[in-house]
């Protein structure tokens, strides 16, 4: 299994475990109230959207993964979204560890 596939599997698991927030508005709120431990942004998201979430995540010191397309994220999570936040520290740390190796 590739690291990308392992990370996408964890995204699906986090959704079933209710440790995931999907959508721009809710993710932005999660970053602001510091419940987001990791942000996933689609690589083919619009430039304005990508910049907004990169800047906000950097300000609040939240790691960002932006290597997946909208289609990959949507298929893994089971809902068509461009931005996701992971709220569980364990899921977030594992996903970051997988993607940095």
Secondary structure, 3 states (H helix, E strand, C coil): CCHHHHHHHHHHHHHHCCCEEECHHHHHHHHHCCCCCEEEECCCCCHHHHHHHHHHHHHCCCEEECCCCHHHHHHHHCCCCCEEEECCHHHHHHHHHHHHC
